[in-house]
Amino acid sequence: MPRQQTKRKKRDPGPTTTICAPCHRQVHVLFSNKELAQDLNTVERLRSHPNMQKFLGWIRKQDPYKKIRTYR
């Protein structure tokens, strides 16, 4: 759940999960906050999206200490 919908309204964001910084950046490159809140509001839904599957397949092969750039 995007923070803009919970923090300003002082609502509970619900369950959260920890993801790596490159994955977090890629999520925001690919999807708007509205899409994340409405359609992709679980880790399973994010993982199953074709664009994220492609990225996750690539990121698994990278050096974990390498800085990853994200592009639109």
C-alpha positions in Angstrom: 0.0 0.0 0.0 1.6 3.4 -1.0 2.4 5.5 2.0 0.7 8.6 0.5 -2.6 6.8 1.1 -1.9 5.8 4.7 0.6 8.1 6.3 -1.2 11.4 5.6 -4.5 9.9 6.7 -3.0 8.2 9.7 -4.2 4.8 8.6 -2.6 1.5 9.2 -0.7 0.4 6.0 -1.4 -3.2 6.7 1.2 -6.0 6.4 4.5 -4.9 4.9 7.5 -6.8 3.5 11.2 -6.1 3.0 12.6 -6.0 -0.5 15.9 -5.0 -1.8 16.5 -1.4 -3.0 16.8 -2.3 -6.7 13.5 -4.2 -6.6 11.8 -1.3 -4.8 13.0 1.2 -7.4 12.0 -1.0 -10.2 8.5 -1.4 -8.8 8.1 2.4 -8.9 9.5 2.6 -12.4 7.0 0.1 -13.7 3.9 1.0 -11.8 2.1 4.0 -10.5 1.0 4.2 -6.8 -2.6 3.9 -7.9 -1.8 0.6 -9.7 0.1 -0.7 -6.7 -2.8 0.1 -4.3 -5.5 -1.3 -6.5 -4.1 -4.3 -8.4 -0.6 -5.1 -7.2 -1.1 -4.9 -3.5 0.6 -8.2 -2.5 4.1 -9.6 -3.1 2.6 -12.5 -5.0 0.8 -10.3 -7.4 3.9 -8.2 -8.0 6.0 -11.3 -8.6 3.5 -12.7 -11.1 3.4 -9.6 -13.2 5.3 -10.3 -16.5 7.4 -7.1 -16.3 8.5 -8.0 -12.8 9.2 -11.6 -13.7 11.6 -10.4 -16.4 13.4 -8.1 -14.0 13.5 -10.7 -11.2 15.0 -13.2 -13.6 17.7 -10.7 -14.5 18.4 -9.3 -11.0 18.9 -12.8 -9.5 22.0 -13.2 -11.7 23.6 -9.9 -10.6 26.3 -9.4 -8.0 24.4 -8.5 -4.7 26.9 -5.7 -4.0 26.6 -4.1 -7.4 24.7 -0.8 -7.7 21.8 -1.3 -10.1 20.4 1.5 -12.2 16.8 1.6 -13.2 15.4 3.1 -16.3 11.9 3.9 -17.5 
